[in-house]
Amino acid sequence: MRPLPRITQIPLEGGSGVVPTGALQFKNDWPGLFIRGDKAVELLIRFRTMVEQLKDSTDPKIAAGLVTLQELADIIDRDVIVRK
């Protein structure tokens, strides 16, 4: 089985500001969240800061949340490219 691409290309014309950060839905599918690249980089910084500040917590709920934040930060760091 071929792995799914990490970046889904959507054939929409336009550039900066055409598709804002917010909910995005494909036909009858569940709505998802689209985050523009500039906002994603801001989130990356905030997620990494939160992970660093909370990494020593012994609360299992915080630990689970940190795993999610780390996964999202890794996706942004690996796949989001901010273009000028």
Contacts in CASP RR format, 6 or more apart in sequence:
PFRMAT RR
TARGET T0000
AUTHOR 0000-0000-0000
METHOD contacts of the structure
MODEL  1
MRPLPRITQIPLEGGSGVVPTGALQFKNDWPGLFIRGDKAVELLIRFRTM
VEQLKDSTDPKIAAGLVTLQELADIIDRDVIVRK
6 75 0 8 1.000
6 78 0 8 1.000
6 79 0 8 1.000
7 79 0 8 1.000
12 18 0 8 1.000
12 19 0 8 1.000
17 36 0 8 1.000
19 34 0 8 1.000
19 36 0 8 1.000
20 36 0 8 1.000
21 34 0 8 1.000
21 35 0 8 1.000
21 36 0 8 1.000
21 39 0 8 1.000
22 33 0 8 1.000
22 34 0 8 1.000
22 35 0 8 1.000
23 31 0 8 1.000
23 32 0 8 1.000
23 33 0 8 1.000
23 34 0 8 1.000
24 31 0 8 1.000
24 32 0 8 1.000
24 33 0 8 1.000
24 34 0 8 1.000
25 31 0 8 1.000
25 32 0 8 1.000
35 43 0 8 1.000
37 80 0 8 1.000
37 82 0 8 1.000
38 82 0 8 1.000
40 76 0 8 1.000
40 80 0 8 1.000
41 76 0 8 1.000
41 80 0 8 1.000
41 82 0 8 1.000
43 72 0 8 1.000
43 73 0 8 1.000
43 76 0 8 1.000
44 73 0 8 1.000
44 76 0 8 1.000
44 77 0 8 1.000
44 80 0 8 1.000
47 69 0 8 1.000
47 70 0 8 1.000
47 72 0 8 1.000
47 73 0 8 1.000
47 76 0 8 1.000
48 73 0 8 1.000
50 66 0 8 1.000
50 69 0 8 1.000
51 66 0 8 1.000
51 69 0 8 1.000
51 70 0 8 1.000
51 73 0 8 1.000
54 62 0 8 1.000
54 66 0 8 1.000
55 66 0 8 1.000
57 63 0 8 1.000
57 66 0 8 1.000
END
